[in-house]
Amino acid sequence: MTEFDDALADDVVVRRAERADLLDVLRIERTCFTEPWPYSAFELFVDEPAFLVAARGTDVLGYVVADVMPNHGNDIGHVKDLAVRPEARGNGLGRRLLLHALTAMTIAGAAVVKLEVRVSNEPARQLYESVGFNPARRVPRYYGDGEDAVIMVLDLHNWHSQKT
Ligand SMILES: CC(C)(COP(=O)(O)OP(=O)(O)OC[C@H]1O[C@@H](n2cnc3c(N)ncnc32)[C@H](O)[C@@H]1OP(=O)(O)O)[C@@H](O)C(=O)NCCC(=O)NCCS
């Protein structure tokens, strides 16, 4: 793995995840989370249009996993996982990944998008709020260590009308 060089941020592309990326994704996942997903969980999402990686060459710097579930014509997108390698943070990659995933979910037919985030995860909560997510409710002891989750929701219709 190479050190992230801010000046090379423009060389980073966001693209669909491939099977060949999964070991890098798993390595990042284990660095970032106390309850990391296993390899088999990522395998399930390889064909999802909103499983994306931020990569510089063959080097994976971050990823987002999201999908869309049918809901009687009001399909619901779900951001399930998002992480950027610690040394690559603060360069806009988390935001780029999230925005690409929102676009992919819009194309896949999602009307709203939801996600869960730890109440203590200030960087992620600020990122989500900055793109338009609103806290909807709190789920006590959602995580294995007993921490509460905040459910955040974004209405994609409003999101698009704000962008145009
Ligand atoms: C959350 C995470 C993906 C953000 O990635 P990143 O590449 O550093 O984020 P960006 O550089 O795109 O920053 C986008 C916004 O996030 C927020 N943010 C990022 N880092 C922050 C920090 N340390 N403190 C507060 N807000 C922060 C800011 O709103 C920032 O916007 P700004 O640059 O205009 O201030 C990254 O911190 C991470 O991987 N964390 C560990 C895994 C995790 O918690 N994932 C979320 C699970 S719900």
The ligand as an SDF file (V2000), in Angstrom:
LIG
                    3D

 48 50  0  0  0  0  0  0  0  0999 V2000
  -16.8190    8.7090    7.3920 C   0  0  0  0  0  0  0  0  0  0  0  0
  -15.6800    8.6020    6.3740 C   0  0  0  0  0  0  0  0  0  0  0  0
  -16.0780    7.6130    5.2760 C   0  0  0  0  0  0  0  0  0  0  0  0
  -15.4600    9.9800    5.7290 C   0  0  0  0  0  0  0  0  0  0  0  0
  -14.5000    9.8220    4.6920 O   0  0  0  0  0  0  0  0  0  0  0  0
  -13.5540   11.0300    4.2160 P   0  0  0  0  0  0  0  0  0  0  0  0
  -12.9730   10.6660    2.8950 O   0  0  0  0  0  0  0  0  0  0  0  0
  -12.6030   11.4050    5.2840 O   0  0  0  0  0  0  0  0  0  0  0  0
  -14.6370   12.1900    4.0530 O   0  0  0  0  0  0  0  0  0  0  0  0
  -14.5190   13.5090    3.1560 P   0  0  0  0  0  0  0  0  0  0  0  0
  -13.0920   13.9570    3.0760 O   0  0  0  0  0  0  0  0  0  0  0  0
  -15.2260   13.2600    1.8730 O   0  0  0  0  0  0  0  0  0  0  0  0
  -15.3300   14.5710    4.0320 O   0  0  0  0  0  0  0  0  0  0  0  0
  -16.6620   14.8630    3.7280 C   0  0  0  0  0  0  0  0  0  0  0  0
  -17.3450   15.4900    4.9280 C   0  0  0  0  0  0  0  0  0  0  0  0
  -17.3800   14.5680    6.0150 O   0  0  0  0  0  0  0  0  0  0  0  0
  -17.3080   15.2920    7.2560 C   0  0  0  0  0  0  0  0  0  0  0  0
  -16.0810   14.8950    7.9380 N   0  0  0  0  0  0  0  0  0  0  0  0
  -15.0870   14.1360    7.4400 C   0  0  0  0  0  0  0  0  0  0  0  0
  -14.1450   13.9280    8.4040 N   0  0  0  0  0  0  0  0  0  0  0  0
  -14.5830   14.5730    9.5110 C   0  0  0  0  0  0  0  0  0  0  0  0
  -14.0760   14.7110   10.8270 C   0  0  0  0  0  0  0  0  0  0  0  0
  -12.9210   14.1510   11.2160 N   0  0  0  0  0  0  0  0  0  0  0  0
  -14.8140   15.4140   11.7320 N   0  0  0  0  0  0  0  0  0  0  0  0
  -16.0040   15.9650   11.3750 C   0  0  0  0  0  0  0  0  0  0  0  0
  -16.5300   15.8660   10.1260 N   0  0  0  0  0  0  0  0  0  0  0  0
  -15.8260   15.1800    9.2210 C   0  0  0  0  0  0  0  0  0  0  0  0
  -17.2800   16.7570    6.8800 C   0  0  0  0  0  0  0  0  0  0  0  0
  -18.6170   17.2060    6.7920 O   0  0  0  0  0  0  0  0  0  0  0  0
  -16.6620   16.6950    5.4790 C   0  0  0  0  0  0  0  0  0  0  0  0
  -16.9910   17.8210    4.7120 O   0  0  0  0  0  0  0  0  0  0  0  0
  -15.9490   19.0570    4.6240 P   0  0  0  0  0  0  0  0  0  0  0  0
  -14.6730   18.4750    4.1110 O   0  0  0  0  0  0  0  0  0  0  0  0
  -16.6150   19.9890    3.6830 O   0  0  0  0  0  0  0  0  0  0  0  0
  -15.8170   19.5750    6.0250 O   0  0  0  0  0  0  0  0  0  0  0  0
  -14.3460    8.1610    7.0570 C   0  0  0  0  0  0  0  0  0  0  0  0
  -14.1360    8.9870    8.1760 O   0  0  0  0  0  0  0  0  0  0  0  0
  -14.3030    6.7100    7.5030 C   0  0  0  0  0  0  0  0  0  0  0  0
  -13.9760    5.8140    6.7150 O   0  0  0  0  0  0  0  0  0  0  0  0
  -14.6320    6.4520    8.7890 N   0  0  0  0  0  0  0  0  0  0  0  0
  -14.5650    5.0720    9.3350 C   0  0  0  0  0  0  0  0  0  0  0  0
  -15.6760    4.2150    8.7990 C   0  0  0  0  0  0  0  0  0  0  0  0
  -17.0490    4.7950    9.1100 C   0  0  0  0  0  0  0  0  0  0  0  0
  -17.2940    5.2720   10.2030 O   0  0  0  0  0  0  0  0  0  0  0  0
  -17.9470    4.7340    8.1030 N   0  0  0  0  0  0  0  0  0  0  0  0
  -19.3020    5.2040    8.2400 C   0  0  0  0  0  0  0  0  0  0  0  0
  -20.1640    4.1150    8.7970 C   0  0  0  0  0  0  0  0  0  0  0  0
  -21.8650    4.6590    9.0160 S   0  0  0  0  0  0  0  0  0  0  0  0
  1  2  1  0
  2  3  1  0
  2  4  1  0
  2 36  1  0
  4  5  1  0
  5  6  1  0
  6  7  2  0
  6  8  1  0
  6  9  1  0
  9 10  1  0
 10 11  2  0
 10 12  1  0
 10 13  1  0
 13 14  1  0
 14 15  1  0
 15 16  1  0
 15 30  1  0
 16 17  1  0
 17 18  1  0
 17 28  1  0
 18 19  1  0
 18 27  1  0
 19 20  2  0
 20 21  1  0
 21 22  1  0
 21 27  2  0
 22 23  1  0
 22 24  2  0
 24 25  1  0
 25 26  2  0
 26 27  1  0
 28 29  1  0
 28 30  1  0
 30 31  1  0
 31 32  1  0
 32 33  2  0
 32 34  1  0
 32 35  1  0
 36 37  1  0
 36 38  1  0
 38 39  2  0
 38 40  1  0
 40 41  1  0
 41 42  1  0
 42 43  1  0
 43 44  2  0
 43 45  1  0
 45 46  1  0
 46 47  1  0
 47 48  1  0
M  END
$$$$
